[in-house]
Amino acid sequence: MASADPRVRNIKIKTGVLKRLMKEKTMYEKEAEDQEKKVEKMKTEGKDEHDVKKQIEVLQESKMMIPDCERRIRTAYTDLKNLIDQEQELAETEEYTNAVTLLKEREAATQQ
């Protein structure tokens, strides 16, 4: 039974890590975008300067998480790519196929 193969399990785990990190980065990017809109709205509405500064801090925190996510994505990508390259005899498994698909998604995202 192929699913009992620890290599398949390892591919599945590393694929999950990369997928989660990519989703996390997208979430931080959206959060930063939403915060920017909120800050601009507060400024145009003439909100209290202290409140605006607080929102700017929140915005900066979101923006700071993006490069960290990107760094962790690059590491997870490399780990998964290396594993896939080593385990080509598992190419028939669903986990291997999912991993290759995710790697291609990541490559496409970096091309944009």
Secondary structure, DSSP 4 states (H G I P E B T S, - for coil): -GGG-HHHHHHHHHHHHHHHHHHHHHHHHHHHHHHHHHHHHHHHTT--HHHHHHHHHHHHHHHHHHHHHHHHHHHHHHHHHHHHHHTGGGTTSHHHHHHHHHHHHHHHHHH-
